[in-house]
Amino acid sequence: MRICKLFLTILVIVLLGWIPFSSVRAVPPLPSTFWGIVTINGENVPAGIEVSAWINGIQYANTETIIHDGQSKYIIDVPGDDPSTPGVIEGGEPGDVITFKVGNLVAPETATWQSGNYNQHDLTLMGEVQEKYQIFLPMVLK
């Protein structure tokens, strides 16, 4: 009986507008997920090569290739734009075209952003990937 009264009280409060609907946040959309095989010039790429996802020239996600079952593969989650943050774009919207880069190369295959999808999307590139190098310098303290 108590739960029923509590529920009715909350319902009346919401219906009468005592709690503004603007205080209720929208749930961000699920990411658009892509996975597949990555080849350059018909060959596997080494593990650790960056794969990134771009929409309208802005990078929204990145990952690295792995070697699995003798093939170079990737999986990437491209986030969606949160409708509760106007003026800020955190990711894709339905229908946005996604461009993929492997290292410095742009893949000819594109995809369409859709919330919650999980699609195989192989990337076949031509050219030569320039690997990123990290330089580690010693730190000397006095």
MOMO-V343758 format. One record per helix or strand of 2 or more residues. SS is the DSSP state (a for helix, b for strand). FROM is the first residue (numbers start at 0). LEN is the number of residues. If there is no record, write none. Layout:
# MOMO-V343758
((SS & FROM & LEN) (SS & FROM & LEN))
This chain:
# MOMO-V343758
((a & 1 & 14) (a & 20 & 3) (b & 31 & 9) (b & 42 & 2) (b & 49 & 6) (b & 57 & 7) (b & 65 & 3) (b & 70 & 8) (b & 96 & 6) (b & 104 & 8) (b & 117 & 3) (b & 122 & 3))
